[in-house]
Amino acid sequence: MGHVLDMSNEEFEELVAQALDRIPAELTRLMDNVAVFVEAEPPPDDPGLLGLYEGTPLTERGEWYAGVLPDRITIYRGPTLRMCESREDVVAETEITVVHEIAHHFGIDDERLHAMGYG
């Protein structure tokens, strides 16, 4: 496998920001009440997890949806770095992960994502 990329959290956050910038505007424009976070490692019961979406998909928000905390998209640095070999890899992989989590925010399932060319 070779060595693991060594990258500070700040550096990784910068690459996540770059990945977010590359996501098509028609996706990000529709995002509503979502915050993206970076954490070092996923929960111990899912060590390979690259990203996590927590919140209420747009498709499930009813009239009661107001004043709630933003949806959270968390990107995990450790597993991402372990599967990537270069900074470019990290940006590309992070972009896919973020798009996946945004899709969950939109209530899009993995099947439709694959049809859209992600995944």
PyRosetta script that sets phi, psi and omega in degrees:
from pyrosetta import init, pose_from_sequence

init()
pose = pose_from_sequence("MGHVLDMSNEEFEELVAQALDRIPAELTRLMDNVAVFVEAEPPPDDPGLLGLYEGTPLTERGEWYAGVLPDRITIYRGPTLRMCESREDVVAETEITVVHEIAHHFGIDDERLHAMGYG")
pose.set_psi(1, -25.0)
pose.set_omega(1, -176.8)
pose.set_phi(2, 83.7)
pose.set_psi(2, -172.4)
pose.set_omega(2, -175.3)
pose.set_phi(3, -84.3)
pose.set_psi(3, 158.3)
pose.set_omega(3, 177.2)
pose.set_phi(4, -83.1)
pose.set_psi(4, 136.9)
pose.set_omega(4, 175.7)
pose.set_phi(5, -56.8)
pose.set_psi(5, 133.7)
pose.set_omega(5, 177.1)
pose.set_phi(6, -100.4)
pose.set_psi(6, 123.6)
pose.set_omega(6, -174.8)
pose.set_phi(7, -151.4)
pose.set_psi(7, 133.3)
pose.set_omega(7, 177.6)
pose.set_phi(8, -71.7)
pose.set_psi(8, 162.3)
pose.set_omega(8, 178.1)
pose.set_phi(9, -60.5)
pose.set_psi(9, -40.3)
pose.set_omega(9, -179.9)
pose.set_phi(10, -59.4)
pose.set_psi(10, -45.1)
pose.set_omega(10, -178.2)
pose.set_phi(11, -64.1)
pose.set_psi(11, -42.9)
pose.set_omega(11, -179.6)
pose.set_phi(12, -64.7)
pose.set_psi(12, -41.4)
pose.set_omega(12, 178.4)
pose.set_phi(13, -60.2)
pose.set_psi(13, -36.9)
pose.set_omega(13, 178.1)
pose.set_phi(14, -62.5)
pose.set_psi(14, -42.4)
pose.set_omega(14, 179.5)
pose.set_phi(15, -68.2)
pose.set_psi(15, -34.9)
pose.set_omega(15, 175.8)
pose.set_phi(16, -63.7)
pose.set_psi(16, -41.1)
pose.set_omega(16, 178.1)
pose.set_phi(17, -61.6)
pose.set_psi(17, -41.4)
pose.set_omega(17, 177.5)
pose.set_phi(18, -61.7)
pose.set_psi(18, -42.4)
pose.set_omega(18, -179.9)
pose.set_phi(19, -62.9)
pose.set_psi(19, -41.5)
pose.set_omega(19, 179.0)
pose.set_phi(20, -62.0)
pose.set_psi(20, -38.3)
pose.set_omega(20, -179.9)
pose.set_phi(21, -65.2)
pose.set_psi(21, -25.2)
pose.set_omega(21, -176.7)
pose.set_phi(22, -87.8)
pose.set_psi(22, -10.2)
pose.set_omega(22, -179.4)
pose.set_phi(23, -73.4)
pose.set_psi(23, 135.7)
pose.set_omega(23, -175.8)
pose.set_phi(24, -53.3)
pose.set_psi(24, 138.0)
pose.set_omega(24, -176.6)
pose.set_phi(25, -58.4)
pose.set_psi(25, -31.9)
pose.set_omega(25, -177.4)
pose.set_phi(26, -66.0)
pose.set_psi(26, -23.1)
pose.set_omega(26, 174.5)
pose.set_phi(27, -80.1)
pose.set_psi(27, -53.2)
pose.set_omega(27, -173.1)
pose.set_phi(28, -68.4)
pose.set_psi(28, -27.9)
pose.set_omega(28, -179.6)
pose.set_phi(29, -64.3)
pose.set_psi(29, -29.2)
pose.set_omega(29, -176.8)
pose.set_phi(30, -87.1)
pose.set_psi(30, -9.6)
pose.set_omega(30, -178.7)
pose.set_phi(31, -66.3)
pose.set_psi(31, 134.8)
pose.set_omega(31, -176.8)
pose.set_phi(32, -133.8)
pose.set_psi(32, 120.4)
pose.set_omega(32, 176.0)
pose.set_phi(33, 59.9)
pose.set_psi(33, 56.1)
pose.set_omega(33, 179.5)
pose.set_phi(34, -129.3)
pose.set_psi(34, 138.0)
pose.set_omega(34, 174.2)
pose.set_phi(35, -123.5)
pose.set_psi(35, 140.2)
pose.set_omega(35, -179.8)
pose.set_phi(36, -105.5)
pose.set_psi(36, 129.7)
pose.set_omega(36, -179.8)
pose.set_phi(37, -120.9)
pose.set_psi(37, 156.8)
pose.set_omega(37, 173.9)
pose.set_phi(38, -119.1)
pose.set_psi(38, 131.9)
pose.set_omega(38, 174.8)
pose.set_phi(39, -130.5)
pose.set_psi(39, 156.8)
pose.set_omega(39, -174.7)
pose.set_phi(40, -68.5)
pose.set_psi(40, -51.9)
pose.set_omega(40, -174.0)
pose.set_phi(41, -135.7)
pose.set_psi(41, 146.5)
pose.set_omega(41, 177.1)
pose.set_phi(42, -74.5)
pose.set_psi(42, 175.1)
pose.set_omega(42, 176.8)
pose.set_phi(43, -57.8)
pose.set_psi(43, 144.9)
pose.set_omega(43, -176.2)
pose.set_phi(44, -57.4)
pose.set_psi(44, -25.4)
pose.set_omega(44, -178.7)
pose.set_phi(45, -80.6)
pose.set_psi(45, -4.0)
pose.set_omega(45, 178.4)
pose.set_phi(46, -143.1)
pose.set_psi(46, 66.2)
pose.set_omega(46, -169.3)
pose.set_phi(47, -64.1)
pose.set_psi(47, -19.5)
pose.set_omega(47, -178.7)
pose.set_phi(48, -94.3)
pose.set_psi(48, 4.3)
pose.set_omega(48, -174.3)
pose.set_phi(49, -66.3)
pose.set_psi(49, 128.4)
pose.set_omega(49, -179.0)
pose.set_phi(50, -92.2)
pose.set_psi(50, -34.2)
pose.set_omega(50, -177.6)
pose.set_phi(51, -154.1)
pose.set_psi(51, 159.5)
pose.set_omega(51, -177.7)
pose.set_phi(52, -141.6)
pose.set_psi(52, 135.7)
pose.set_omega(52, 174.6)
pose.set_phi(53, -110.4)
pose.set_psi(53, 127.7)
pose.set_omega(53, 176.5)
pose.set_phi(54, -128.8)
pose.set_psi(54, 126.4)
pose.set_omega(54, 178.5)
pose.set_phi(55, 155.3)
pose.set_psi(55, -159.5)
pose.set_omega(55, -179.0)
pose.set_phi(56, -114.2)
pose.set_psi(56, 113.4)
pose.set_omega(56, 179.2)
pose.set_phi(57, -56.3)
pose.set_psi(57, 148.1)
pose.set_omega(57, 179.8)
pose.set_phi(58, -53.6)
pose.set_psi(58, -35.3)
pose.set_omega(58, -176.7)
pose.set_phi(59, -68.0)
pose.set_psi(59, -16.9)
pose.set_omega(59, -176.8)
pose.set_phi(60, -109.2)
pose.set_psi(60, 4.8)
pose.set_omega(60, -178.0)
pose.set_phi(61, -84.2)
pose.set_psi(61, 124.2)
pose.set_omega(61, 179.3)
pose.set_phi(62, -108.7)
pose.set_psi(62, -161.8)
pose.set_omega(62, -178.2)
pose.set_phi(63, -64.8)
pose.set_psi(63, -24.5)
pose.set_omega(63, -179.7)
pose.set_phi(64, -70.5)
pose.set_psi(64, -13.1)
pose.set_omega(64, -172.9)
pose.set_phi(65, -77.4)
pose.set_psi(65, 97.5)
pose.set_omega(65, 176.8)
pose.set_phi(66, -160.2)
pose.set_psi(66, 145.1)
pose.set_omega(66, 176.3)
pose.set_phi(67, 61.9)
pose.set_psi(67, 23.2)
pose.set_omega(67, 177.9)
pose.set_phi(68, -93.6)
pose.set_psi(68, 160.6)
pose.set_omega(68, 177.1)
pose.set_phi(69, -62.5)
pose.set_psi(69, 150.8)
pose.set_omega(69, 178.0)
pose.set_phi(70, -61.1)
pose.set_psi(70, 150.6)
pose.set_omega(70, 167.5)
pose.set_phi(71, -58.2)
pose.set_psi(71, 148.8)
pose.set_omega(71, 177.8)
pose.set_phi(72, -113.4)
pose.set_psi(72, 129.9)
pose.set_omega(72, 167.0)
pose.set_phi(73, -112.7)
pose.set_psi(73, 121.5)
pose.set_omega(73, 179.6)
pose.set_phi(74, -112.4)
pose.set_psi(74, 131.9)
pose.set_omega(74, 176.4)
pose.set_phi(75, -109.3)
pose.set_psi(75, 130.4)
pose.set_omega(75, -176.6)
pose.set_phi(76, -98.9)
pose.set_psi(76, 121.4)
pose.set_omega(76, -174.7)
pose.set_phi(77, -68.3)
pose.set_psi(77, -46.2)
pose.set_omega(77, -173.6)
pose.set_phi(78, -55.2)
pose.set_psi(78, -60.3)
pose.set_omega(78, -178.2)
pose.set_phi(79, -61.5)
pose.set_psi(79, -34.1)
pose.set_omega(79, 179.9)
pose.set_phi(80, -65.2)
pose.set_psi(80, -47.6)
pose.set_omega(80, -179.6)
pose.set_phi(81, -64.6)
pose.set_psi(81, -36.3)
pose.set_omega(81, -176.9)
pose.set_phi(82, -67.0)
pose.set_psi(82, -24.6)
pose.set_omega(82, -178.3)
pose.set_phi(83, -99.5)
pose.set_psi(83, -2.5)
pose.set_omega(83, -175.9)
pose.set_phi(84, -109.1)
pose.set_psi(84, 154.2)
pose.set_omega(84, -178.2)
pose.set_phi(85, -114.3)
pose.set_psi(85, -9.8)
pose.set_omega(85, -179.9)
pose.set_phi(86, -151.2)
pose.set_psi(86, 168.6)
pose.set_omega(86, 176.9)
pose.set_phi(87, -60.4)
pose.set_psi(87, -37.9)
pose.set_omega(87, -179.9)
pose.set_phi(88, -62.2)
pose.set_psi(88, -41.6)
pose.set_omega(88, 176.1)
pose.set_phi(89, -57.0)
pose.set_psi(89, -44.5)
pose.set_omega(89, -177.0)
pose.set_phi(90, -61.8)
pose.set_psi(90, -45.1)
pose.set_omega(90, -179.8)
pose.set_phi(91, -62.3)
pose.set_psi(91, -46.0)
pose.set_omega(91, -178.0)
pose.set_phi(92, -63.6)
pose.set_psi(92, -45.3)
pose.set_omega(92, -177.3)
pose.set_phi(93, -66.4)
pose.set_psi(93, -41.2)
pose.set_omega(93, -179.7)
pose.set_phi(94, -65.3)
pose.set_psi(94, -38.4)
pose.set_omega(94, 179.1)
pose.set_phi(95, -60.2)
pose.set_psi(95, -46.0)
pose.set_omega(95, 179.7)
pose.set_phi(96, -62.2)
pose.set_psi(96, -43.9)
pose.set_omega(96, -179.4)
pose.set_phi(97, -61.8)
pose.set_psi(97, -47.5)
pose.set_omega(97, -178.5)
pose.set_phi(98, -62.6)
pose.set_psi(98, -42.6)
pose.set_omega(98, 179.3)
pose.set_phi(99, -61.1)
pose.set_psi(99, -40.4)
pose.set_omega(99, 177.6)
pose.set_phi(100, -58.8)
pose.set_psi(100, -45.8)
pose.set_omega(100, -176.9)
pose.set_phi(101, -70.9)
pose.set_psi(101, -36.7)
pose.set_omega(101, 176.1)
pose.set_phi(102, -62.1)
pose.set_psi(102, -38.9)
pose.set_omega(102, 179.9)
pose.set_phi(103, -60.6)
pose.set_psi(103, -40.1)
pose.set_omega(103, 178.2)
pose.set_phi(104, -64.4)
pose.set_psi(104, -37.5)
pose.set_omega(104, 175.9)
pose.set_phi(105, -58.6)
pose.set_psi(105, -38.0)
pose.set_omega(105, 179.1)
pose.set_phi(106, -81.7)
pose.set_psi(106, -5.8)
pose.set_omega(106, -176.7)
pose.set_phi(107, 78.5)
pose.set_psi(107, 21.9)
pose.set_omega(107, 177.5)
pose.set_phi(108, -89.8)
pose.set_psi(108, 131.7)
pose.set_omega(108, 179.6)
pose.set_phi(109, -89.2)
pose.set_psi(109, 169.3)
pose.set_omega(109, -174.9)
pose.set_phi(110, -59.4)
pose.set_psi(110, -34.1)
pose.set_omega(110, -179.1)
pose.set_phi(111, -59.3)
pose.set_psi(111, -46.4)
pose.set_omega(111, -178.5)
pose.set_phi(112, -69.0)
pose.set_psi(112, -32.7)
pose.set_omega(112, 176.9)
pose.set_phi(113, -61.3)
pose.set_psi(113, -46.0)
pose.set_omega(113, 179.3)
pose.set_phi(114, -59.3)
pose.set_psi(114, -39.1)
pose.set_omega(114, 178.8)
pose.set_phi(115, -64.1)
pose.set_psi(115, -30.7)
pose.set_omega(115, -179.9)
pose.set_phi(116, -83.2)
pose.set_psi(116, -2.1)
pose.set_omega(116, 176.4)
pose.set_phi(117, 93.7)
pose.set_psi(117, 11.7)
pose.set_omega(117, 174.8)
pose.set_phi(118, -109.7)
pose.set_psi(118, 150.8)
pose.set_omega(118, 171.7)
pose.set_phi(119, 109.4)
pose.dump_pdb("model.pdb")
